[in-house]
Amino acid sequence: MVDNKQWNLSDIFKVFLFYFFMTLVGIPAFLRLIKQISGLNLIEVFGQNVVTLSLSLIINILTCLYVFYIIRVGYGLSITSLGFTTRNWKRDVKFGLKHYLIVLPVIILAGYVVDFISRMFGVEPEQQEIINSILEESSLGVLTFMVFFGILAAPIIEELLFRGFLQSAVRTTFGKLKAIFISGLLFACVHLNAHVFLQIFILGLLLAYLFEKTGSLIAPITVHVFHNTATLAFLISFKYVLKSYV
């Protein structure tokens, strides 16, 4: 880093406070404001999925811009310090996919174990909200937007925030191993679903490990995109083809 400058835990707190404030307070306030000014209920006009994803995308972009502001203006650093570098990208892509294929059986097994234990205690597994939204959405245009968000926007934004920004700051305070653990843990927590927590935690640990080993966001972004693509491909297949057989 330039002159040993490095963003820290205080910066992480400010960024995630901004994100959660905009999500929990900003979105409802914006929707109420639009309704008061124009009498327009955006959810009734455009649908819950379109409004939610559109505003979520805007908030994520604003959060990333806030991160860039901290890095550039606050510390005078280039965004490459976040891991945005294509140097050795072919090696990083191969490295990421190789380790993903190794860890994938563990992720799948974790899902079966949690599902088995949940049903054993009479707890009905609760699907993630995004999965329910995809399975219930009837508009092809909206479904395409949701797939775009899941395959491209979410992986890039989440890797920037959790690996490039958060993990880098945690590493300087607690070291590499704890940084990997904390990054993976918080990544799983923000998905707000107990049923898939263990699977997302394992995936988060892998993504954090890849970032530490390569020093680049290329490997974790590649794995994240691949994982989400495979998941969404299965959901779309289930929605239109397999549902009548399963």
N, C-alpha and C positions, 0 to 999 in steps of 0.2 A: 504494500500500500504506500501511497505517497506520504512522506514525512511521518510514517507510522500512524497516520490517521485511520480511524476505523469507527464506523457507526456502532452503537452499543445497545444494551438492553433498554435504556430509556427511549431510544428511537423506535425500537420494536413495540414498546408499550404504546407510544403515541400513534403509530401507524395502525395497530390493531384496534385501538380505542376509536380511531377515526372510522375504520371499517365497520365495526359493530354499531357505532352511533348512527352512521349513515344507513345501515341495514335496518336496525330496529326502530330508529326514530325518523330518519330522513325519508325513507320510502313512504310510511304511513302519512307523514306530514305533507309530502309532495302530492300524494293522491287526494288528500283532503283539500289542499290548496287549489288544485286543478278543478275539483268539484265545486268549490265555493266560487271561484272566478268565472268558470264557464258553464257550470251545471253538468259537466260531463263526467260520467263514471267510467274511467278508463278500463276497468276490469270488465264491466258489462259490455263495452263496445268492442274491445280487442281480445278479451278472454284472459283468465287468470295466468295461464302459462306464458303467453306473449308478454304481458305486463311484468310479471315477476322476473322472467329471464332478461328482458330488455333493461330493466332498472338494475338488476344484479350485475349485468355486463357493464353498465355505466359506472356503477360504484366500484367494481373491480378495476376498471381503467383509471378512475380517479385515484384509487389507492396506489396503483402502480406509478402514476404521475407524482404522487406525494413521495413515494420511495425515491424516484429519480431526483426529485427536488432536494431531498435530504442528502443523497449521495453527491450530487453535482454542486449545489449551492452550500450545503452545510459542511461538506468535507472536501470539496474540490476534486472529487474522484471521477474517473470515467465509469460508465455503466459496465464496462468489461470487468470491473472489480466485483460485480455481482455474479460473474460466471458467464456473461454473454460473450463467448468467443467461439469461433468456428475452427480454431487451430486444432488439428488432429480429430476433426469431426467424424471421419470414417471410423477411426479406431474407437472413439467414444460410443458411436452407434452400435458397433459390434460388441463392445464390452458390455453395454447396457442390456442388449437383447439376450446375450449369452447368460448373464446372471439372472435375468427375468425368467428365462426358461427353467433355470435351476430352482428358483424360489417359487414358481407358479404352483407346483404340486403341493407345497406347504400352505400356500394361500387357499387353495381349493380344499385341502384337508381341514384347515381351520374352520372353513365355512360349514363343512359337514359336522364337525365336532360340536360347534356352537349350536347348530340346528338340532342335533340329536339331544344335547343336554337341555336345551330350551323346551323341546317337546316332552322330554322325560319328566320335567317339572310342571308340565301343563301350560307352558308359556307359548303363545302363538307368535312366531317370528313376525316382526314388523318390517315391511319393505321400506327402503329409502323413498322419500317423497318424489324424487326425480324419476324413479322406476315406475311408480304408480302413475305419474303424469304421462310418461311415454306410452305405457300400456293403455291408458284411457283416452289419449289424444286422438281425435278423428281427422283433424286437418293435416293434409300432407305438407303444406307450407310451414305450419307451426312445428310439425315433427322434424322437418329439415332444419329449422332454426335451432331446435333443441339438440339435435345431433351435432350441428356445427359447434354449439356452445360446449358440449361434452367432449368432443374429439379434439378441438383446437384451442378455443379460448380458455377453458378451465385448466388444462394441463400447463399451458405456458404461464398463465397468471399465478397459479398455485405454486409452481416450481420457483418462479421469481420470488414470491413472498416467503415460502417456507424453507427453501434451500438457499437461494442466492442471498436473501436479506436476513431472515431469522437465523438460519443455521450458522452463517458466517459470524454474526454477532455473538451468539451463544458459545461458539468455539473459542473465541478470544477470552471468554470469562471462565468457562468450565472445561475446556479441552475437547478433543475430537469425539471420543466415545460418548460423553454426555450430550454433546451437540447432536449426534446422530439419534440418540434415544429421545431427547426432548423434541427434536424436529418431527420424528415419527409419531410421537405421542400427541402433540398438538395437532398434527395433520389429521389424526384419527378423531380427535375430540371435536373438531369443527364440523365434521360430517354429521354429527348429532344423531347417530343411530347405534344403539347398543348391540343390535344383532350382527352388524357387519364391522363392529369396532376392531375386533382382533384381526380380521382380514386386512382392513385399511391400515392398521398399525404395522403389520408385517410389510405391506407394500411401502408404507412410509419409511420404515427402516431401510429397505432396499434402496429407495430413491435417495435417502440421505447418505447411505454408504457410497453410492455411485458418484454423488457430488464430491464427497471427500476424496475418493480415489482419483477422479479425473480433474477436479478443480474447474469443471465446466458444467453448465446446465444442459448441454447437449444430451448426455446419457440419460439423466432423469426425465427430461422432457420426452425423449424418444420412447422410453419405457411407459411413461404416463399416457402418452398418446396411443401407444399400441394396446395397453391394458384397457383404456376406455373404449377404443375402437372395437376390440374383441367383445367387450361386455355389451356395447350398444348393438353390435351386429347380432348377437344372440337374442337380445330383447326384441329387436325388429323382426327377426326370424320367428320368434315365439309369438309375437303379436299377429303376424300375417300368415304363418305357415303351421307352426308347431302347436298352437294353442288347442286346436281341436283333437290333437293326438296325446297331449300331456295333461 
